[in-house]
């Protein structure tokens, strides 16, 4: 019985040290929630910063309420709209439209 305990202990230790059959592969990176989105490619029809902010604000509020975003609402923030008063107004009104 003691021999069986020693063998099982050795096998358990080897399994732990070998990564349980992963073959030395590094762990896959975990997807990040809320990570910054890539910049938007130039659209065929430019949208106003207010409209962009409204869509992003609406999608953000829906996400916080566990509701799905519409495909056209889940868009990245264009660099040229970041920090503009029109964008901020659109963000606020987009959030309000959900509640």
N, C-alpha and C positions, 0 to 999 in steps of 0.2 A: 504494500500500500504506500509506503514511503517513497518507493521508486516512482510510482505513478504521479505522486505530488511533485516530485522533482522534475519529471519530464514535462508535466503541464506548466510548471513555473518557467522552465526554460523556453517552451514554445510561446508562452504568453509574452515573455520578455523580448524574444526575437521578433514577434509580430509587432510589438510596440515600436521597436527600434527600426524596423523596416518600413514603417508607414502603412502597414496593413495592405500591402500590395499595390501601392501607388507608383512604384517604380521610380521613385526619386523626382517625380514631377512636382513643380512648385504649385501651391494651391491657386486655384482660379480666383481672380479678384472679384469681390462681392460688388453687385451693382449698387451704385450710390443713389439714395433717394434725394431728390431736390438738388441734384448737381446742376451746375450751370449748363445751359443748353448752348449748342453751337450757334454761331451767328447765322442769321437768315440769309439765304442767297437772294440776289436781287429779284424781286417779283416782277411779273409782266406789267402789273398795274400798281404803282406805289400807293400805299395806304397812309393816311394821316397818322401822326403820332398819337392823337387822341384815340383813333379807332384801334390802333395797335394796343395802347394801354387798356382800353375797354375790354378787348378780347382776352388779354393776359390777366387782367383783374378778375374778370368773370370766371375764367378757368381756375385761377388760384382759389377763389371763394368756393367753387364747386368741389375742388380737390379737398379742401379743408372740411367739407361736409360729406365726404365720401360719395360724391356724385361724379359721373363721368363728364369729361369735357367734350364739346363738339369738335370734330376734326379741325375746323377752321379757327378754333379758339386756342388750341395748344400750339402756340407759335413762339419762336425765340424773339427776344427784344433786339431790334436793330440798333446798332451802335449810335446812329444819328438821332435816335429818340430817347436815349438814356438821359435822365435828369431834366428833361424839358417840362415846363409847366403844363403843356397840353397833355403830355404823357401821364403826368401825375394825376391830372383831372380825370382822364380816361380810366386809369387804374382804380381810383376811388369810386367812380360811377359804375364801373364794371362789377366791383365787389358788392356795391349796394343793390345791383339788379338781381342778385341771387337771394338776398335776405329779405 
